[in-house]
Amino acid sequence: MAANPSAPEVVAGVIWQAANESGDRLRFRAGPDAKALLDERKAKSKADFFGGLKGMMDG
């Protein structure tokens, strides 16, 4: 995931879109890395997902 982060321009575009959103949308995916992370979150239990993130952070 960290090996292929979204380009800054992609993230900036999504931030602009979110800031100018007139609806009630709360979440915006900023590129394929965010999509992969959120898809993984949906596919796993809360404990497994956050345990995996913790494992990545601990090295």
Legacy VTK file of the C-alpha trace (Angstrom):
# vtk DataFile Version 3.0
C-alpha trace
ASCII
DATASET POLYDATA
POINTS 59 float
0.000 0.000 0.000
2.676 2.538 0.965
4.735 1.482 -2.033
2.187 2.990 -4.458
0.659 6.073 -2.831
-1.666 8.344 -4.760
-0.081 11.327 -6.452
-0.409 14.619 -4.560
-2.480 16.012 -7.433
-5.010 13.209 -7.030
-5.308 13.806 -3.296
-5.578 17.574 -3.795
-8.354 17.049 -6.327
-10.307 14.867 -3.925
-9.845 17.395 -1.118
-11.148 20.130 -3.430
-14.117 17.944 -4.345
-14.879 17.256 -0.665
-14.578 20.922 0.294
-17.018 21.882 -2.448
-19.469 19.042 -1.890
-22.996 20.370 -1.481
-24.523 17.080 -0.389
-24.168 15.047 2.770
-21.335 12.790 1.613
-18.721 12.237 4.333
-16.127 9.939 2.781
-14.043 10.361 -0.342
-11.489 7.909 -1.721
-8.280 9.566 -2.826
-6.846 7.176 -5.387
-6.337 3.452 -5.836
-4.379 3.036 -2.590
-7.320 4.410 -0.595
-9.728 2.170 -2.501
-7.604 -0.877 -1.707
-7.410 0.045 1.982
-11.159 0.625 2.264
-11.953 -2.561 0.337
-9.697 -4.474 2.730
-11.496 -2.867 5.670
-14.859 -4.080 4.336
-13.544 -7.608 3.787
-12.068 -8.133 7.268
-13.314 -8.033 10.809
-12.513 -4.904 12.779
-9.980 -6.784 14.930
-8.200 -8.325 11.931
-8.069 -5.077 9.986
-6.736 -2.951 12.821
-4.421 -5.725 13.955
-2.909 -5.753 10.455
-2.475 -1.974 10.483
-0.825 -2.161 13.888
1.510 -4.856 12.584
2.520 -2.601 9.658
3.198 0.305 12.005
5.248 -1.805 14.420
7.468 -2.958 11.575
LINES 1 60
59 0 1 2 3 4 5 6 7 8 9 10 11 12 13 14 15 16 17 18 19 20 21 22 23 24 25 26 27 28 29 30 31 32 33 34 35 36 37 38 39 40 41 42 43 44 45 46 47 48 49 50 51 52 53 54 55 56 57 58
